Amino acid sequence: MRSLDTRKKIHLLGLNKPWSPGWDFFYLDKILTNLDFSTSSSKFAFNSNVYLHDKFSLRKSFYHLLNNNVYFDYFHGNPSISPEFENIFNFIVKSQKKYTKIRVTNDKIYEIFVKHGLQNKIKKIYLGVDNEIFNEVTNTEKSILKNKLNIPEDYIVIGSFQKDGIGWNEGLEPKLIKGPDIFIETIKLINKTNLKIFVLLLGPARGFVKKELLKLNVKFINFYENDYFNLKKYYNILDFYLICSREEGGPKALLESMACKVPVISTPVGQAVELIKNKENGIVVKNFSPNLLAENSIELIENEPLQKKIKSNAKQTALENDHLKQKLLWKDFFGD
């Protein structure tokens, strides 16, 4: 494996892509620029370094034939959990000459690559957070935004900011890996307690969840916030953030919530398992049971001291995992 020549560009092919993938590359660009590396969004690369848009791009990639180092992310896609990733995972294992290194974000994915002999091809770097952008705002600012969105002050606001429908249209067919069915069952159980709850949905393709919330007669609002830097204000009006996925790379919302002092309740996935100390800086349940998620949600709502403890500790976790604290990890990723 060749070491990185900092005079050569790193071609970031995911720059300017929509939604979450584009944000990942935005921050990678920021970190590399801070390290004095030269970056580009150009697809034309020779004798250089290419960071692919996603893992699926490897199938059609010929960059290795042009004397390039090739890199890509593999956030989630454990074939034993999500069989739809079996083909791409096997292709990656069999095509090691096509790439230089893979960035993973959690131990579960790291371990399955190690089992297939790729320990020299992978490096774990968490999905970090920008604490300059994601932080707590004043209570006045929170009230103003709630009023703007017609969210009653006496309602518990539950957040879910992700894409959990198949495709980029309405999203009526659920993307089960993201657990929209678990989310709905959890909301149904919380709603049965007669607590006043309001669900704030951000992101595209939320059709399945919206349809089911209407059936439950649960108040909600959904829109696609295209400006990443606006997300902070929406996190700030949440009472807690609910992660119901069956598999995750991060998710990114974990540390973003923590940075805004928003408690997170999560299934045992991705970075949540590694970063959450249960009932200290967040809540992570033992399995994918809506009953457990609902029970812990209700406990959090009713336990103000627990809320305060989690908020304070969560912010510290976010500070420890700031993007700019990952600089040496990225330097090592490209340089060894």
Residue, then its C-alpha position, 0 to 999 in steps of 0.5 A: m500500500r502506498s503512503l499518501d503524498t500530500r501534494k496529490k489531491i484527494h478526490l471526494l466524489g461524494l461532495n455536493k450529494p444530497w442528504s446525509p452522504g453529502w454532509d459526511f463528505f462536507y466534514l471530511d473535506k473540512i478536516l482534510t483542508n485543516l490538515d493541509f491536504s488538497t481536495s477536489s470534487s472532480k471525477f477525473a483522477f490519475n496517480s492520485n487519491v479517490y474517495l468513492h461516493d459509496k461502497f456500491s460505486l466500487r463495482k464500476s470503479f476503474y480508478h485503481l487501474l489509473n494508479n490511484n489509491v481508492y477509499f470508501d465508507y462501509f457504515h452498515g451492511n452486515p449480511s447476517i442482519s441485512p441479507e440485501f448487502e450480501n452481494i456487495f459485501n462479498f464483492i468487496v472481500k473478493s476485490q481487494k486489488k480495487y481499493t486501498k482502505i475502507r473506513v468503518t464506524n463501529d465495532k460490529i462492521y469492523e469485526i466482520f471484515v477482520k473475520h474475512g482477513l481484511q484487518n489491514k484494509i480497514k480503520k474505524i473512525y466514528l461519525g463525529v459531530d461539529n460542536e460549533i454548529f450543534n449546541e443548546v439554544t435558549n429557552t426563548e429560542k425554543s419557544i419561538l420555534k415551537n410556536k412557528l411549527n404550531i407545537p403546543e408547549d405542553y406536549i412532549v416532542i419526540g424526534s426522528f430525523q432520517k430517511d426510512g422509506i425506500g427510494w426518494n419519492e413518498g416513501l410508502e414502502p418502509k426501509l425495515i433496516k431503519g426500523p420505521d415499524i418499530f418506531i410506530e409500535t413504540i409511539k403507539l405504546i407511548n400514546k396509550t398512556n395518554l401522554k401528550i406527544f408530538v412527533l417531529l419528522l425530518g428527512p425525505a421519504r417518510g410516507f410510511v411513518k406519516k400514514e401510520l401516525l395518522k392512524l394513531n391520531v398522533k400529532f406530527i409534522n414532517f418536512y425535508e430540511n435541506d440545509y444541514f446547518n438548520l438542523k440544530k434548531y430542530y434538535n433543540i425543541l425535542d424532549f428526546y430522540l428515538i433511534c429504532s433501527r435494526e442496523e446503523g453505522g452511526p447514526k449521525a443523529l446520535l452525536e448531533s442530539m448529544a451535542c444539543k443536550v437532547p437525550v437519546i433512546s436507542t436500539p442496540v446498533g452502531q455507535a450507540v452501543e459503544l458511546i452510550k453508557n446506559k442511563e448515564n449519557g443516554i439510553v440503549v435498550k437490550n434488543f429491538s422490542p418496542n415495549l422496551l423502547a416505550e418503557n424507557s421513553i416513559e421513564l425518561i419523560e417522568n424522571e427529571p433528574l435522569q433527564k438532567k444527568i443524561k443531558s449533561n453527560a451527553k454533551q461531554t460525549a459529543l465534545e469528546n467526539d468532535h470532528l476536529k478531534q479526529k484529525l490524526l485518525w484521518k491522517d493515519f487513515f490516508g497515510d499508512 
